[in-house]
């Protein structure tokens, strides 16, 4: 896993934990989708990979 993917994994996990702590509803797909909409197009594959990594970590 390269540093860009690691960065996005950390960002997604931080958002999930923040939402959990503040009791906001959180949806992994929506978080990744928001990132895809706001980040540069060249990071698309890294964000998708980070989404899969976090999803795999949550499911076990």
C-alpha positions, 0 to 999 in steps of 0.5 A: 500500500503506497503513502497516498492510499494510507493517507486516504485510509487514515482520513476515512477512518478519522471521519468514521471515528469522529462521526461515532464520537459525535453520534452523527450517522456515518456511511462509509460509501458516502464518505468515500463518495465525498472524497471522490467529489472533492479530491483531484481526479488522479487520486480516484484509484487511491480513494477507491482502494482506501475505501476497500481497505477500510471496508475490509478492516471493518468487516473483519 
